[in-house]
Amino acid sequence: MRGIACTALAVALLLPVEKTSAAEKEPLAVLGLGVEGEQNLGEGTFSRGPSAAIEFNVIKEWLEIEIGGSRLYRRGRSEWETEIVFRKPFDLTPTAEFMVGLGPMWTSAKGEGTKVGTTYMLDFMFWSSTEKKYGWFIEPSYSVSKGNERTLAVSIGLLFGIH
């Protein structure tokens, strides 16, 4: 059985790689830099701050993973927010994408410790060309964390394709 698996792996590695045109070549990763605004639905407080994320295409047209974080500020308090989101991509046009995803999130604020939760996210990405070198995004999300804390957030910013 192990011999069959080794043979299959060797054949797969030796098969010629299909060449794609520059317009069809997807970035290895996408870097997103922006700002985020977040409304806590229970407390009614609003936080804002910078955000950054990197995403990788794991299974073409089926699964992308985004690892991101933000530093949110509001009067007298700040917190770090980190998330790993598993997303399903949909191509709307050659230069516009839509993704829906969910994943775990962690928030950490001084005096409150770390809270674990789940985030649900939509992502709209608009590229300047089919080469996907530069673009912009808007990303609304809904999160639920420990203690049934619920938040709505929106991130907006620039995209950089890493080829």
N, C-alpha and C positions, 0 to 999 in steps of 0.2 A: 504494500500500500504506500509506504514511504517512497519507493522507487517511482511510482506513478506520479506522485506529487512533485518530486524533484524534476522529473522529465517535463511535466507540464510547466513548471516554473522556468526551466531552461528554454523551452520553446517560446514562451511568452516574452522572455528577455531578448531573444534573438530575432523576433519578428520585426520587420521594418516599422519605424515610427511614422505615422501619417503626418505629412507636413501641412501646416495651415497658413493661410495668407495673413499678412500683418493685421488686416481688418478683423479677422476672426480670432486672433490671439487674445486670450483672456489674461489679465494680470495674475501673477503668482499670489499676490496679496493686495488688499486695498487698505490704505490708511485714511482714517477719517478724523479731522480736527474741527472742533466746533464749540458751541455753547449750549448749555442745557438750562431749562427752567422747569421747576417741579412744584406741584401743588399738593400738599398733604390734605387729603379729603376729610380726615377726622379732626385735625387741629385747625385747619384752615390757613396754615402758614405757607409761605412761598419762599423757595430757595432757588438760587441761580449760580452758575459758575462754568468754568471750562470743562470740556470733555474731549476724550481721545479714544479711538478704538482701532483695532486691526482685524480684518476678516480674511479667512482662507476658504477657498472652494475645496471641499473635501470630496464630494461626489457631484460631478458636473450636472447642472440643472436639477439637482435633488437636495443637496445639503451644503450649507455654508456655516461656518462657525465664526462668531464674532466675540472677541475678548475686548472689553472696554471698561472705562472708568471715568469718573468725574469727581471734581471737588466742588461741593455745593456750599454756598454761604447764605446766611440770613442773619438778621439782627441778633448779635450776641452768641452766635453758634455757627459751627461749620462741621461738615461731615464728608467722609470719603465714601464713594459708592462704586462697587465693582460688579461686573456681570459677565456671564458666559452665555451667549444666546445661540441656540441651534435654529437655523432658518431655512425655509424653503424658498428658493428664488423663482421669479416669474419674469420673463422678458416681455415688456410691453411694446417696445420698439427697439431698433438696434442701439439706441442711445439712452433708453429709459428702462429701469428695472423696478420691480416691486417685490418685497420679501415679507413674509410673515414668520414669526418665531417666538420661542419661549425658552427660558432657562433659569438657572439659579442666580441669585444676586446676594450681595453682602453689603451692608452699610455699617459704618463705624463712626461714632461721634464721641467726643470727650465727655465722660460722665455717664454715658448710656451704654457703652460696650458695643459689641458687634451683634447685629440682627441679620438673620438669614431669611430669605424669601424667594419669591418667584416673580419674574417679570415677563410680560406679554408685549410683543413689539411688532410694529409695522415699520417698514423702511422703504422710502421712495428715493431712488438714486437717479440723477440726471447727469449724463456725461457730455463733454464738449464735442466728442467725435466717437466713431466706432472703435478707435484704438484704446479707449478707456484710460487715458493718461491723467486727465483732470476732470473734475465735475463738482457737483454739490448734492447734498442730501437733506431730507427732512425725515425725522424719526419720532413719531408719537409712541408712547408706551404707557402701560398700566402695571403697577406692581403691588403685590401683597406681601408683607413681611410679618415677623413674629409680633404677636399681640394684635393681629388683624389690622395693622397699619396699612392703609391704602393710599397710593399716590398716583397722580397723572403727571406725565412729563413729556416735554418735546425738546428734541435736540435738532440743531440745524448747523450746517457747516460745509467744509470743503472736503473733497475726495481726491486722493492721489493714488493712481494705480502703480504698483511696483512690478515692473516687468523684468 
